[in-house]
Structures are given as C-alpha cells and as structure tokens.
Amino acid sequence: MKTKFIVRLCVMCLLAAIIITGCASAPQYNFSLGNTLSIFLIKNEKDYYFCMPVQYVGDYQIQSFEFVSGNITIGDYNILLNRDEIRISIYLNERANAENLTSDGEFNLIYLEENGIVSVSKMNEPLAEKNDPYYTMNHYYIFIEKYINKSVEQNIINEYEEKRVYSWMMIEFDLVIDNEEQFGSGLIDDFELHDGLIQDTSWYPANLDFFKAKHLHPAAQN
C-alpha cells in the first residue's frame, strides 16, 4: 500500500515537472510596433492593447467625433475595430502654440466612450476666451484603444513566429468642426511587429509628450 502511494506520488511529481518545464520553455515575447508613430502596441500590468493617438491643433473647435470603422492587420491576421469593442477618450488643451505646436497647462477629458457607451460628453461646450497671444490654438488628443484577449495575442505570436511582421492599420471617423460636418476623416499607416518593448522615447516629437505621459510613462503623472 505504501509502495503504491510512493509510486503514485512520483508519477504526479514527474507530470508536474513536465508541465512546468513545458511552460518554462515556451517563448516569451514583449511586442511593440516599429516604423510608426500612428499606432502603438502597449502592455500594462496584465494586458496588451493597441493605442492610436490622433491629434488636431488649430484655432477651431471640434464639436463631435464619431468612430465609423477600422482594422489592424498584423501579418496576415486581421483584427476588426468594432465600435462596441474599443475605448475612445478625447482630451483638450486650450493653450497651444501655433508655431511649435507645444501646449501649456493641462489636457482635460472632454469625451469618453467605452464599448459603445458614452459616459463623458463635453465637446460642444463653449471654449474659454483666448487672452494670451502666445497660446492661441486648441490641441485635441484622441486616443482610440483596443484591448486584446489571449486568443488574439496568440494569433499575433503565430504571425511573428512565421516571420509575417509587415502590418498596417486603418481607422475612419466623422467630425463636426465649427458646425461643419466632415465625413470620412481617417488614418492609414503601415508598420512592423517587433519583439522588444519601446525603451528610448526621447526622440519622439514634442507633440507626443502627453501620449508618453499617459500611456508609456503613466507613473510620471502621479
């Protein structure tokens, strides 16, 4: 009886060792996207997500933003961007400089939509009067985010392991600017999938400072 117990225990330990060894030998990736500043693949404490920062700087007011469609193609794998599966947050800084496109002061959240549900909507509210001749522009930051589950992550891994790293993205949206409807705005860009997290962001242009603080270095905001 005692011998059978010992044999069974040894078998269980062997199986556990095989499982642990198998997990340890599985390749670990830290993906990011290269050759683009239009789309980023970022990993927070537990999940990967795509972030597409769209910016507008001008002496006008964006009164409405409506996401229409989009997709991200990693290698041969296509990821649809459905409105009820993405997060849209829009920030506004009313103190932007026309010459170098830098901004002073804070970016304030004026719109938030998560999975098709709008919880913040202040885009059409009147803007403050400009009293400083140096800061005469409005700087809008539109973040479109797509979180991915483990199934999508595995498909991205498969594309990388098959060396299908050339990728592209497309987003389409409608705007209302100063009471004028602008249909069919959007962005198209291509990029490459890389194994390795973004380390040096010092070369990014100054107009990406808010993006870096919000998504790449969030601890700096605290």
Protein Blocks (a to p, Z undefined) as FASTA:
>chain_A
ZZmmmmmmmmmmmmmmmmmmmmmmpccdddddehiakbccdddfkbccdddddddddjbd
cfbdcdfbdcddehjaccdddfklcccdddddfbdcfklopaehjdddfbdceehiafbd
cklpccdddfbfklmcccddddddddddfklmmmmmmmmmnopabccddddddddeehia
cehiacdddddddedddfblmlpcfklmmmmmmmmmmmlmZZ
